[in-house]
Amino acid sequence: MCICATAYTTLFNIVTNKKDVPHAILIRALEPVAGIEDMLIRTGKAKPDHSLTRGPGNVSKALGISTVHTGYDLGGEDIYILDDGKKLAENEIGVSPRIGVDYAGEDALLPYRFYVKGNPYVSGKVK
């Protein structure tokens, strides 16, 4: 199984299956806890606010991710996902249909979007 980054112009996806099998997670937002000064420089913002990393394009820009990172292994040293051990209670996790996939017909209604309830960095409208 591959856990690797796929970055398209403004999106950050984590591919979670074998090469050429289209299973991926789109990272739509994140709550910055470290590296905020670097994120401000990359985004051209003077001070942090909730839009710093809210929305897939803002996430990629703030993290400095671009198409050059396509195929990177997220278990490597350059870009990696770190487990800080934080666990959320089930009632803190929101679930809704994905955003912007109307072309997917019935599949657009599947509950494949997960977010932290009440977090100001969550992108898109919560249904």
ChimeraX attribute file (.defattr): number of C-alpha atoms within 10 A of each C-alpha:
attribute: neighborCount
match mode: 1-to-1
recipient: residues
	/A:1	8
	/A:2	15
	/A:3	20
	/A:4	25
	/A:5	23
	/A:6	23
	/A:7	20
	/A:8	16
	/A:9	13
	/A:10	15
	/A:11	20
	/A:12	28
	/A:13	20
	/A:14	21
	/A:15	23
	/A:16	16
	/A:17	14
	/A:18	12
	/A:19	13
	/A:20	7
	/A:21	9
	/A:22	10
	/A:23	12
	/A:24	16
	/A:25	15
	/A:26	15
	/A:27	17
	/A:28	24
	/A:29	24
	/A:30	21
	/A:31	14
	/A:32	17
	/A:33	6
	/A:34	8
	/A:35	10
	/A:36	15
	/A:37	13
	/A:38	13
	/A:39	23
	/A:40	18
	/A:41	13
	/A:42	15
	/A:43	18
	/A:44	12
	/A:45	14
	/A:46	9
	/A:47	11
	/A:48	14
	/A:49	12
	/A:50	15
	/A:51	15
	/A:52	23
	/A:53	25
	/A:54	22
	/A:55	19
	/A:56	19
	/A:57	18
	/A:58	22
	/A:59	25
	/A:60	26
	/A:61	22
	/A:62	23
	/A:63	19
	/A:64	13
	/A:65	21
	/A:66	16
	/A:67	15
	/A:68	11
	/A:69	17
	/A:70	16
	/A:71	16
	/A:72	19
	/A:73	19
	/A:74	17
	/A:75	13
	/A:76	10
	/A:77	9
	/A:78	9
	/A:79	15
	/A:80	14
	/A:81	12
	/A:82	8
	/A:83	7
	/A:84	6
	/A:85	6
	/A:86	5
	/A:87	8
	/A:88	9
	/A:89	7
	/A:90	8
	/A:91	8
	/A:92	13
	/A:93	12
	/A:94	15
	/A:95	16
	/A:96	14
	/A:97	16
	/A:98	18
	/A:99	16
	/A:100	9
	/A:101	11
	/A:102	11
	/A:103	8
	/A:104	10
	/A:105	9
	/A:106	8
	/A:107	13
	/A:108	15
	/A:109	14
	/A:110	13
	/A:111	12
	/A:112	13
	/A:113	15
	/A:114	14
	/A:115	18
	/A:116	17
	/A:117	13
	/A:118	11
	/A:119	12
	/A:120	14
	/A:121	20
	/A:122	21
	/A:123	19
	/A:124	14
	/A:125	6
	/A:126	14
	/A:127	9
